Amino acid sequence: MAIGTHWMKHRLKGRVRSTHSEVANLAYDAGRWREDKRRALNTVLFNEEGYVTRELLYDLSGCLSQVGSKKYDAFGNKKETVFQNPKGGLLSSLVYKCDEAGKLLECVHTLAHGLIIKQRCQPVYDRAGKKIEASWFFDDGTPSRKYVYRYRVTGQLAQQVLYTYDDDGAIEEKWNTVYDEQGHVVETAGFDPEGRTIAGPTWYRYDDNGNEIEAATRDLRGDLYSSTIYSYDLDLQGNWIKRLEVFRTAQSGFETRVLTYRMLDYY
């Protein structure tokens, strides 16, 4: 598996041609959990080099709602990502401009939900070529959001900080994401402009295959607020094909369960 392919980003093993996911809620009835009707969630298609070429998204009723496609240059660098409705109408697009080495120079994001809204980003890199900042602006120059990246001395991404802005250009929220050396998200938290916590903090754990097995959220006092536990069935390649998600609140004991089935086709 080549470094940087979407197979790796999706944590897939082997030469996967496509994945199709379906989800079903579990209802507690007469002392046991029973599976409700499944509905389609998404379908992802990969080319033979391991890059996503097409993505189908489904709504809450399981009907097709968005069709995504991606284009690449001869070196595997992204050129364009487009999402359309099932009738072919444009929903959104991302157009990328890269240099000969594949480094992103500019990205233009267009939203076409009613009014057409465009945003533009020009990343900033350090001397080592690491992206350290990415600020997005509307056409009139108003800031939309800003990403700041920090790295370990060994080069891996250690932290991402996202700032979102209100209509006046003032910081509205700050979101902090921490990564481990394997690239897993291990902590997230959201803050208001005064630094007060508005979401999380949430901590994440993974198994040896890189699959998330637990997410635990603490309240403002540091006590456990809720937890989500994941368990998996794997195929012969080591990819998960069935995932049970169990969400519980600590104080009330409220619990929900969701099953996700994933069908994989290989080259």
ABEGO torsion letter per residue (X at the ends): XBBGBAAAAAGBBEBBABBBBBBBBBBBBGGBBBBBBBBBABBBBBBAAGBBABBBBBBAAGBBABBBBBBBBAAGBBABBBBBBAAGBBABBBBBBBBAAGBBABBBBBBABEBBBBBBBBBBBBAAGBBABBBBBBAAGBBABBBBBBBBAAGBBABBBBBBBBAAGBBABBBBBBBBAAGBBABBBBBBAAGBBABOBBBBBBBAAGBBABBBBBBAAGBBABBBBBBBBBBAAGBBABBBBBBBBAAAGBBBBBBBBBBBBBX
